[in-house]
C-alpha cells in the first residue's frame, strides 16, 4: 500500500507541474481570489461544470476568460439574453436549395471551455438546451448526435441582484453544476492593486500566453481518478449527503428546514471534487479535511430549504455548515 502511494505521489508531482505556470499567467490579470482560482482548477481536474455567483464587477467573467486564454483549447463566450434561442446555442439545420439537402451548422457550444455569461437572463428552454451537453457531453441537431471534444467545461455566471428580467435556473439545471462558487469582494489592499493594474488607457490589454494543452488536463484527470479514498472517508461522504435528506437519523436539529437534500449526483461530485482537492495538495489520498474544504461548494446549490427556514432567515449554506458540524470525522 505504501509503495503504491509513493508511486502515485510521484505521478501527481509529474502531472501537476502545469499548475504553477497556469496560475502565474492567470495572476497577470487576477488579483487575490485564491479561492475562486483554486475552484476553477478543481473543476478542470474533476471534469465538473461550475456556476459562479456574485455581484457585477467582481471579475467572474475575467477569471474564466483568462483561464481559457492560458489554455491551448477552444474557448467560446455566450452572452445569455432573453431573446436567445436554443439554435443560437447548439446550432441548427440549414436548407440548401441548390442541392436540396439540409446542412448542419454547429453552434458555439462546440468548444472546450464555454463561458455562459449571465446564464439566468435566458429563458428555460435555452437553459435546458445545455442539459444534454453538460451531462452527456453530446449535442443532438435534427436526427444526428455529435460528441463534444474533451475537455468540455461549462462555466456559467449569474448575478444575485438585478432580478428583473431574469429566469431562475431550474433545479435539474443547477444540479448539473459540480460546484457553485460565491465570489466576494476583494480585500482593501487587493483592490488597491486592482486599481493600479487595471486603470489604464482604453485598449491596453495584458497579454496571456497559453501554457497548458487540453491533453495535459486529460492526463492529469487520469491521475486524479487514481487517488486513493479510504472506506471510512467514503462512508463519511455518504453520511454527509444522507444527513441532508434524513437529518433526524443523525440527531441533527434541522427538522422542517430542508425540503430536499442532496441527490446521488451530490455524493459523486463530492468524491470527485475531494480527489481534485487532494491532487492540488500533491497528495495521493483523500482526507476528511479535503471533503470539508470542498463540501460547501458541492452542496450549497443542492439543498432546497423550506418556507420555515426562509422565515427564520436560514439559508442552505448555514444548513450545510450545521451538517458538517454534526457528522463526526472518521
C-alpha positions in Angstrom: 0.0 0.0 0.0 2.8 2.4 1.0 4.7 1.6 -2.2 1.6 2.2 -4.3 1.0 5.6 -2.6 4.7 6.5 -3.2 4.3 5.7 -6.9 1.0 7.7 -7.1 2.6 10.7 -5.3 5.4 10.7 -8.0 2.7 10.6 -10.7 1.0 13.6 -9.1 4.2 15.5 -8.8 4.8 14.9 -12.5 1.3 15.7 -13.8 0.8 18.7 -11.6 3.7 20.7 -12.9 1.3 22.7 -15.2 -0.4 24.3 -12.2 2.2 26.9 -11.2 2.7 28.3 -14.7 -1.0 28.3 -15.2 -1.6 30.3 -12.0 1.3 32.6 -12.9 -0.4 33.5 -16.2 -3.9 34.0 -14.6 -2.4 36.2 -11.9 -1.2 38.6 -14.5 -4.8 39.7 -14.7 -6.4 38.4 -11.5 -5.5 39.9 -8.0 -6.2 37.7 -5.0 -9.3 35.5 -5.5 -7.3 32.4 -4.4 -10.5 30.6 -3.5 -12.0 31.2 -7.0 -8.9 30.2 -9.0 -8.4 27.0 -7.0 -12.0 26.0 -7.6 -11.7 26.7 -11.3 -8.8 24.3 -11.5 -10.7 21.8 -9.4 -13.5 21.9 -12.0 -10.9 21.3 -14.7 -9.4 18.4 -12.9 -12.6 16.8 -11.8 -14.4 17.3 -15.1 -17.2 19.3 -13.5 -19.1 22.4 -14.5 -19.0 25.5 -12.4 -21.6 28.1 -11.5 -20.2 31.5 -10.4 -22.4 33.9 -8.5 -21.5 37.4 -7.4 -22.5 41.0 -7.8 -21.3 42.7 -11.0 -17.7 43.8 -11.3 -16.0 41.0 -9.3 -14.1 39.6 -12.3 -16.1 36.4 -12.7 -16.1 36.7 -16.5 -12.4 37.9 -16.5 -11.4 34.9 -14.4 -12.9 32.3 -16.8 -11.7 34.2 -19.9 -8.1 34.5 -18.5 -8.1 30.8 -17.6 -9.2 29.9 -21.1 -6.5 32.1 -22.6 -3.9 30.4 -20.6 -5.0 27.0 -22.0 -4.4 26.0 -25.6 -8.0 25.0 -26.2 -11.0 26.4 -28.0 -13.0 29.0 -26.0 -16.5 30.4 -26.6 -18.2 33.1 -24.6 -22.0 33.1 -25.0 -23.9 36.1 -23.7 -27.3 34.8 -22.4 -30.1 37.2 -23.2 -33.9 36.9 -23.1 -34.2 36.6 -26.9 -31.6 33.8 -27.2 -32.8 30.6 -28.9 -31.6 27.0 -28.4 -30.4 27.1 -32.0 -28.2 30.0 -31.2 -26.5 27.8 -28.6 -26.3 24.3 -30.1 -26.7 25.0 -33.8 -29.4 24.2 -36.4 -30.1 22.6 -39.8 -30.0 25.0 -42.8 -31.7 24.0 -46.1 -29.5 24.2 -49.2 -31.9 24.8 -52.2 -29.2 24.1 -54.7 -28.6 20.5 -53.5 -32.0 20.0 -51.9 -30.4 18.9 -48.6 -30.2 20.2 -45.0 -26.7 21.1 -43.8 -25.7 21.2 -40.2 -24.5 24.5 -38.8 -22.9 23.9 -35.4 -23.3 26.4 -32.7 -20.9 27.9 -30.2 -21.4 25.0 -27.8 -18.8 23.1 -29.9 -15.8 24.3 -27.9 -13.7 23.1 -24.9 -14.4 25.9 -22.4 -17.8 27.6 -22.6 -18.5 30.8 -20.7 -22.2 31.0 -20.2 -22.3 34.7 -19.2 -25.4 35.7 -17.1 -27.0 32.4 -17.7 -30.1 33.3 -15.7 -31.0 36.0 -18.3 -32.1 33.4 -20.9 -35.4 31.6 -20.7 -35.8 28.0 -19.5 -35.8 26.4 -23.0 -32.3 27.8 -23.7 -31.0 26.8 -20.3 -32.4 23.3 -20.9 -30.5 23.1 -24.2 -27.4 23.0 -22.1 -28.5 19.9 -20.2 -27.6 17.2 -22.8 -24.2 18.9 -23.5 -23.4 19.2 -19.8 -24.4 15.7 -18.7 -23.9 13.5 -21.8 -21.1 15.6 -23.4 -23.0 15.5 -26.7 -25.4 17.6 -28.7 -28.3 16.5 -31.0 -29.1 18.6 -34.0 -32.0 17.2 -36.1 -31.6 13.4 -36.1 -27.8 13.5 -35.7 -25.9 13.3 -32.4 -22.5 14.9 -32.2 -19.9 14.1 -29.5 -18.3 17.1 -27.9 -14.5 17.3 -27.8 -12.8 16.7 -24.4 -12.1 18.5 -22.2 -15.5 20.1 -22.2 -16.4 22.5 -19.4 -19.2 24.9 -18.8 -18.5 27.8 -16.5 -21.6 29.9 -16.0 -22.0 33.3 -14.2 -25.1 34.9 -12.7 -25.8 37.9 -10.5 -27.7 37.6 -7.2 -29.2 41.1 -7.8 -31.0 42.7 -10.7 -33.6 40.0 -10.7 -35.9 41.9 -13.1 -35.7 40.2 -16.5 -34.1 37.0 -15.2 -35.2 33.4 -15.2 -34.2 31.3 -12.1 -32.3 28.2 -13.1 -34.4 25.0 -12.9 -33.3 22.5 -10.3 -32.4 20.0 -12.9 -30.0 22.5 -14.5 -28.5 23.6 -11.2 -27.8 20.0 -10.2 -25.6 19.6 -13.3 -23.1 22.0 -11.9 -20.5 20.3 -9.8 -19.6 23.4 -7.8 -21.4 26.7 -7.1 -18.9 29.4 -6.2 -19.9 32.6 -4.4 -17.5 35.3 -5.4 -17.0 38.0 -2.8 -15.4 41.5 -2.7 -11.6 41.7 -2.7 -9.7 42.9 0.4 -8.7 46.6 0.6 -5.0 46.0 -0.3 -6.1 43.8 -3.2 -8.4 46.5 -4.6 -5.6 49.0 -4.5 -3.5 46.7 -6.7 -6.5 46.1 -9.0 -6.9 49.8 -9.4 -3.2 50.4 -10.2 -3.1 47.4 -12.6 -6.4 47.9 -14.5 -6.9 51.6 -14.5 -5.1 52.0 -17.8 -6.0 53.7 -21.2 -8.7 52.1 -23.2 -7.4 49.3 -25.4 -4.4 48.4 -23.3 -4.5 44.7 -22.7 -2.5 42.3 -20.6 -1.1 39.5 -22.8 -1.8 36.0 -21.6 0.1 33.1 -23.1 -1.3 29.6 -23.5 0.8 27.4 -21.2 -1.4 24.3 -20.8 -2.8 22.0 -23.5 -6.1 20.1 -23.4 -4.1 16.8 -23.4 -2.2 17.8 -20.3 -5.6 18.3 -18.5 -6.8 14.9 -19.6 -3.7 13.2 -18.4 -4.0 15.0 -15.0 -7.6 13.8 -14.8 -6.4 10.2 -15.1 -4.2 10.6 -12.1 -7.0 12.3 -10.2 -9.1 9.2 -10.8 -6.4 7.0 -9.2 -6.2 8.9 -5.9 -7.0 6.6 -3.0 -10.1 7.1 -0.9 -10.3 5.0 2.3 -13.5 3.2 3.1 -14.1 5.3 6.1 -13.8 8.5 4.1 -16.3 7.1 1.5 -18.8 6.4 4.3 -18.2 9.9 5.7 -19.1 11.4 2.3 -22.3 9.2 2.1 -23.2 10.1 5.7 -22.9 13.9 4.9 -25.3 13.6 1.9 -27.7 11.3 3.7 -27.8 13.8 6.6 -29.2 16.4 4.3 -32.1 14.1 3.4 -32.7 12.4 6.8 -31.2 14.8 9.5 -33.3 13.1 12.3 -31.4 9.8 11.8 -28.2 11.7 12.5 -29.6 13.5 15.5 -29.3 16.9 13.8 -31.7 19.6 14.8 -32.8 20.5 11.3 -36.4 19.3 11.3 -38.6 21.3 9.0 -35.7 23.3 7.4 -34.7 21.1 4.4 -37.3 20.4 1.8 -35.0 18.4 -0.5 -31.5 17.1 0.3 -28.5 16.3 -1.9 -29.1 13.8 -4.8 -26.7 10.9 -5.6 -25.0 13.3 -8.0 -24.0 15.3 -4.9 -22.3 12.2 -3.5 -20.5 11.5 -6.7 -19.4 15.1 -7.1 -18.2 15.4 -3.5 -16.0 12.4 -4.1 -14.6 13.7 -7.4 -14.0 17.2 -6.1 -12.3 15.9 -2.9 -9.9 13.9 -5.1 -9.1 17.0 -7.2 -8.6 19.0 -3.9 -6.1 16.3 -2.7 -4.3 16.5 -6.1 -3.8 20.2 -5.7 -2.2 19.4 -2.3 0.1 16.9 -4.1 -1.4 14.0 -2.1 -2.3 10.6 -3.3 -5.2 10.1 -0.8 -8.3 12.0 0.3 -8.7 13.1 3.9 -11.8 14.3 5.7 -10.3 17.8 5.5 -10.5 17.6 1.7 -14.2 16.8 2.0 -14.8 19.6 4.4 -12.9 22.1 2.3 -14.9 21.5 -0.9 -18.2 20.3 0.7 -19.9 23.7 0.9 -19.3 24.4 -2.8 -20.7 21.0 -3.8 -23.8 21.2 -1.6 -24.9 24.8 -1.3 -27.0 24.7 -4.5 -28.4 21.2 -4.0 -30.2 21.9 -0.8 -33.7 23.2 -1.2 -34.8 25.0 2.0 -38.4 25.1 3.3 -40.5 28.3 3.8 -40.0 27.8 7.5 -36.2 28.1 7.0 -36.6 31.2 4.9 -38.9 32.7 7.6 -36.1 32.1 10.2 -33.5 33.6 7.9 -31.7 30.3 7.5 -30.1 29.6 4.1 -28.7 26.5 2.5 -25.1 27.4 3.3 -25.9 27.6 7.1 -27.6 24.2 6.9 -24.6 22.6 5.1 -22.3 24.0 7.9 -24.6 22.5 10.6 -24.5 19.1 8.8 -20.7 19.2 8.7 -20.5 20.2 12.4 -22.9 17.4 13.3 -21.3 14.5 11.4 -18.1 13.3 13.2 -15.0 12.9 11.1 -13.5 9.4 10.7 
